[in-house]
Amino acid sequence: MGVRFLLLLWAGCAVAQDHEKAFAELSERRLRADLTFLTSEPLNGRLSLERGSEVALHWIVSEFTKAGLQPAANGSYLQPVPLIEFRSDREKSGVTITRSGAKKTYRGTDASASFPKNTRIQGGVVFAGFGITAPELNYDDYAGLDVKGKVVLIFDHEPQEENAASKFSGKGNTRYAGTYVKLKIAQQHGATAVMLMPEPNRKHPSNEERRARIPGSAVRNSRLPQQTLAESEIQIPLVSLSEALGKELVAATGLSASEIHTGIDRDLKPRSKALPDVTVDIDIVNAEMKQAQSYNVVGLLEGTDLKQETILLTGHFDHDGPAFNLGALFPGADDNGSGTVGVVALAHAFMKAGVKPRRSILFAVFAAEERGLLGSYHYANQPLRPIRGTRAVINFDMIGRNETRSTQTDGLIEIAADTSNEMNLVGAYRGWGCGSVRSGTWSRR
C-alpha cells in the first residue's frame, strides 16, 4: 500500500500523463514474484557479505538497468561499501571493574564489548548522563566535565521520551538517541570507551529485554559475525552493560539511576559526575577478522527545473541469514525483502509514468543494514548527491508487515484491532510537495 500511496502523492503534485502504465508496475503479481525470488532458499537469508546478499544486489542492478535509471555512482549502479567483519572471542574478552579495591570481571550479557580491533583500555569512569551534547537544543551532559582518557558510562536513548512537549522531538526521537551518535560525541570529548546501560525509567523494553523475547536469539547472536565500516569515524569501543550492573555503578554518584533520570527529565540539567574509586579494565580479543566489500545499489531519475535537488527513495536488501545450527532460516520477507521490491517497483513505475518529476529521485537500496545501518551511514559520509540539496529521504522497511500483536511488539508500538487498511508513516515534521508528515506515527485508513 505504501508504494501506491507515494506514487499517488507524486502524481497528484506532478500530474503524470500515463498513470496506468505506472500503476501496472505495482501489481501484487509482480511484487509477489520478486519477493519470492529474494526470499528463496538459494539466497540463504541474504546475510551481509554472503553469496545470497551479493545475488540480491546484482538482481537490483539488473532491475534498475531494465527500468532505465541512470547509474548514480560514477557511471555504475554500485557504490562500494568497505567493511570489516569480526567475531569476538567471548572467553578471552571481558570487562574488569574495580570498586574501592574490590575487583570483578564481567562477560556475556553483564558486559558485552564490541570493537573490530584487539584492544585493552584502562582508566577511571565518568557518568555522563545520556551522553548528549546538543548545542542547538541547549543541552550538554558533558558541560564542565573532563572525560579525556576516561571511560564514560551513559544511559541509552534520550531525555523526556514520554513528554509530547519535549524539545527532543516530543515523543519521537532525535538523532541523539542513537548509539552511533553517542559514541561519536564521547570520542569528540576525548573518552577512550563508552559503557552503555538501559535508561532506568523507560516505558519501552530495553534491547536486552527485546532480545530475550525472541527464542534462541542469545545463542544465534553469539554466532553471527559483527560488521563495521572499514573507514568508520568511530575509533573507540562500546560496552553494553546489563541494567543491574549499570545501576550498581551509577549508585557511586550518591543518587540512584532512577533518581538521576527523573531529575534530567524534569529540568534538562545534567547530573554528570566522575565515579569515585571506580576503575575499569576493558579487554577485547577477536577470534576472527577480515576486510571485505559490499555495495549500495543506486540509480537516478533526473528531474526537470529543480533537478539539483534530490528525493531519496531507499530500503535495504540484506537480512540475517541462516540460524547457525538452530534449525531454521531467516529469509527476511518483511525485513526487508518487501522494502527492496517496493523500491524496485517504484523505479519501474516512475520511469513509465510519462512525465519527469521536478526534483531528481535517487533510488538507493543499502547494504549491511542489519549489521548496524552501515550502508546508509556510508552513503551519508560519501553522498552521491549533495546533502545540502537533499530535500527528503523516504525509507521503505517491512512494508508488507502483518501488524498483529505479539510479545515482540508489546510495549514498543500500539497496534489497532484491525489493520487491514492501514498505513503507518514515521518521520520528522517537514513539508514536502503537497503533504507533510509529523514526528511519530501517522496512520491512513
N, C-alpha and C positions, 0 to 999 in steps of 0.2 A: 504493500500500500504506500509506503514511504516514497519509493521511486516514482510512482504515478503522481503523487501529490507534488513532488518537486517539478516534474515536467509540466503539470497543470499550472503551477505558480509561474513558471517562466513563460509558458505560452500566454497566460493572461497578461503578463507585462510586455512581452515582445510581439505578440500576435503572429504566431507561427503560421506558415502558409499551408503546411501539409501535415496536419495532426495525425491522420490515420496511419501513415507510414511510420511515424514516430511511435505511436501507441502500440503498433504491431510488434515492436521490438520488446515490449514489456509484457508479453503474454505469459501466462502461467506455464504453458507447454515449454517455452524456451528457457525460462528461469529454472524449471524443474530439471530439464535435460542437462543444463550447465552445472547445476548444483549436484546432480547425481554423479557427474564426472569428477568434480572436485572432492567428493567425499567417498569415492570408490576405493576399494581395498588396495589397488596398486599405488595410490598416493600416500597410503600408510599414515594418515593423520597430519600430513604437511608440517612436520616438526622442522623448525628453522635449521637450515644448512643440510638437511637430509634430502634424499632424492625426490621425495614426494613434493616437498616445498619448491624445489627447483623446477619440477614439471609444471606445477601450478603457475609459477611466474612466467614461464615460456608460453603457456596457454594464454595468459593475459596479453602478452606481447602479440601473439597471433590475432587475438580478437581486436586489439587496438589498431593493428595493421589493416585488418579487414574493414573496420569501421571507417578508416581514412583519417584518423588523428595524426597530427604531426609528431614525430619523435621529439621529446622535450628535453633530453639530456645530451646536449652536444651531438645531435644527429642520431641519437639512439633512444630507444624506449627504456633503457636500463640505466638507472643511477646506482653506481656501486656503493654498497654499504659495508665497509671493512669491519669485521667483528673479531672478538676474542671469545673463544668458548673455553670454559673451565669447570672443574668439578672439585669441590673442597674435600680434603681428607678429614673426615669428621672425628676420627680417632686422635689425630695429631693436632688439630686446631682447637683452640679454646680461649676462654676469657677468664683470667685470674684476677679477682678483686680482693684488695687488702683493705680492711676497715679496722682502724685502731689496733693494728698489729696482727689481726686475725685474717688469715689468707684462705681463700676457697676458689676452686676452679669450676667453671660452668661450661656446659656444652649443650648441643641439641636445642630443644625448644626453650630452655632457660636463656641461652645466649648463642645466637646463630650469627656467625661472621661471614661476610661476603666481600671478596676482592680478587681481581684476576692475577695478582702477584703475591708470591710468598712474602709475608710482611710480619714484622714484630714491632709493636708500638707500646711504649711505657710512658706513664705520666699521671698527673693529677686529673681529677674530674670536676667539671663545672656544670651545674644545672643551668640551662638556658631556655627555660620556658617552652614555647612552641618552636624555638629555633628560627624565628622570623625577623628579618629586617626589611620593612616596607616603608620607605620614606614617603611615598605618595599617600599612605594611609596613616601617617604619623604614628607608626607603631614599630618598636625595636626591642626585641628581647635581649639584644647584645649591648644596649646602651650602658656605657660605663663599665663594661665587663671585659676583662683581659683573658682571652682564651688561647693566646698564642702558645703553641707547644702543648696544649691540653686536649683532653678528650671531653667532648660536650655530651651531656645527657639531655634529651629533649622529648617532648610529647609529640605524638603523631597528630595529623590534621591541623586545625587552626581554631582560634577562639570563637565564641559566640555562635556556634553552628546551629543552635536552636532559636536564635534571635532573628526574626524576619527583618528587623531594622538595622542589623549589624552592618558596619561599613565593610566587613569581609563578605560582601556579596549576599547579604541576607542569609537565608537558609541554604544557599548554594555554596560552592567552594571557589576560592581564588586559586591561582597557581601556587600560592604559598602553602597550600595543604599537601602538596606532593613531595615525596621523599627526595626526588632528584633536585628540586629547588632548595630544600633544606640542606642537603649535602653541599650544594654549591655555595650557599650563604655561609655555612660553617667554615668551609675551605677559605673563602674570602676573608674571614675574620682570623685565620691562622690556626684553626683547630687541626689536630692530627687524625681524628676519627670522630664518628658520631655513633652514640648509643641511642636507639630509638625505642620508646615504650608506648603502649596504647594510652591515649588520653583518658584519665580515670572517670570523668563524668559523662562519657559519651552515651548517646542514646542508640547507637548502632553497634553491631558486632565488630570486634577487632579483627584484624587479618588472621590472628591465631584462632579466634573463635570461628570465623568463616571456614577456614581450612578443616577444622575439626568436624564440621557438618558434612564433609564430603568423604564417603567411605574410601579408605586406602590412600588418601591424599598425602599423609605424612610419609608413608613408605615410597610412594611414587615421586614426590618432590625430592626426596633424598637421592633418587636415581636419575632424575632429569639433569642434564648439564645446564649450567648458567651461561649467559652471554652478556657481553657489554660491548660498547663501541670501541674499536681499536684506537680512535682518536678522541676518546671521551674527555670532557672538561673535568670530570670528577677524578681526583687523584688521592682521595682519602677513603678508607673503608667504612662500611656500615655494619653495625652490630645490632641485630633485632633482639630486644630483651622481652622476656615474659612480663606480664603485668605485675606479678607478685615481686619479682626481683627489682623491677623499676621502682615500685613503691617503697621497697626497703631502702634503696639508695636515696631517693628523694627525701625521705624522712630525716636524713642527715642535715637538711636545711633548717630543721626545727619546726617545720609545718608538714602536714600530710600532703600527698599528691592531690587529693580531692580538694583540700582547702586552697591550695595554690590555683588549681583550675577554676574554682568558684570565684576567687579573687580577681583573676585575669578577666574572666567573663564579665564581671561586674564593672570594672573601671578601665580595662585595657591598659593597665600599667604592669610593667614587668616585675616578676618575682625571682629573677635570676640570682644565683649565688654559687660561689665555689663550695664544694663539699669538703668540710674539714676532715682530715685524717682518712681520706679515701684515695687510693691509687688503683690503677688498672694496668694489666699486662695483657695485651691482645696479641695472640699468636695465630697467624693464618698460614696454613700449609695446603697447597693444592696438589691433588693426586694426578690431575691431568690438565693440560692447557694446550690450545692450538689457535693459530690465526687462520681465518677463512673469510670468505666474502659472499654476501648475498646481495640482493638488488631490490630497490624500489622500482616499480613499473610506472612510467609517466608518459602521458600523451596529451597533446594540446589541441584545443579548438580555438583558433584565434578569433577575437571579437572584431567589432567594427570601429566606431568612433571612440570607444573607451578601451581599446584593445591593450593598452599598457596596464590596465587594472585587471586583477585576477580573482576568480572564484575557484576554490579548490573543492572538488568532489572526491572523497577519499574513503578508503577502507583498508583492511589488511588481509593478506592471503594465507598466513601461516596459522598453524594450531599446535596442539600439544603432542601429537604423535601417538605411538603405542604406549600401553600402560606399564611397560617394563616388568613383565612376568606376573602381572596382576590379573591376567586372563581376559583383557579387554583392549579395544582400540578406541581412541578418541578421534572420530572422523571430522569433527568441527563443522557440522552442517550450519548451526546457528552462528557459531563463533569461529571464523567469520566467513564461511562459505557463502552465506546469504548476502552479506555486505559486498563481497567480491563480485558475485554475479549481478548484484544490483548496480554497481559502478560500471561494469562492462555493458550491461543492457542500456544504461543511460548514455554511455558513449555512442552506441549504435543509434539510439533514439534521437539524440541531439544532432547527430550528423545527417539524419534523414528528415529533420523537421522542416527543411525548406527555407530557413532563414537563420542567419548567424545572430548570436547574442551580441549586445553592445560590448560587454566585458568579455575578456578571454576566459575560457574554462580549462583548468588543468585537472585532468583525471589522474589520480595517483593512488596506487594500491601498494601499501607499505609492507616491508619485510620485518620479521622479528618483533612483532607487537607483543606476543605472549611472553617474550623474554625481557620485557621492560620498555615497550614503546620505542624500540631502538631505531627502526626505520624512519619513524616520524621525527624523532629527535635529530637524526642525521639530516633529514630534509630541512628542518628549522635552522640547523647550523650551516648547511650548504644549500640554500634555496636556489631553485632553478628559475624562479620568477621573483622579482624584488618583494621582500616582505612589506616594505612601505606601501606598495601598491596592491597588496592582497586585501581584498575587502571582506571576504568570508571564507571559512572552512566548514564544509558540511560533511560530516563523517558518518558513514553507514556501518553500524555494527549490530549484528544479531537482529536484522530487520524482519526475519521470519520467526522470531522467538514466540513460543507459546506461553503467554503470560499467565501461568497458573501458580497459585501459592504453593510454596514448598518450604522446607527447612532452610534452604539456601537463600530464600528471599525474605523470610520473616525478620523484621527489624531493620531491613535495608530499604525496601520500597513498598508502597501501598499498592495493592492490585485490586481492581474492581471485580465485582462478581461476574460481570460479562464484559469481556474484552474483544469480542468477535468483530467489532467495527471501530476499533480504537487505534490511534497512533500517538506515540509519545515523542516529543521533541525536547531535548535537553540542551541548554546553551546559555549564552550571555545576552544581556539586553542590548541589542544593536539593531538598528533599522537596516533593511536591505531590500532593494527592489520595491515591491508593493506589499511587503509584510515584515514583521519583526517577531523575534522570539525572546521571551523573558527568561531570566535566570531560573533554573529549576526545571520542572517538567510541565509541558503544555500538552493537553490531550484533545484530540479531534475525533468526534464520534459521528 
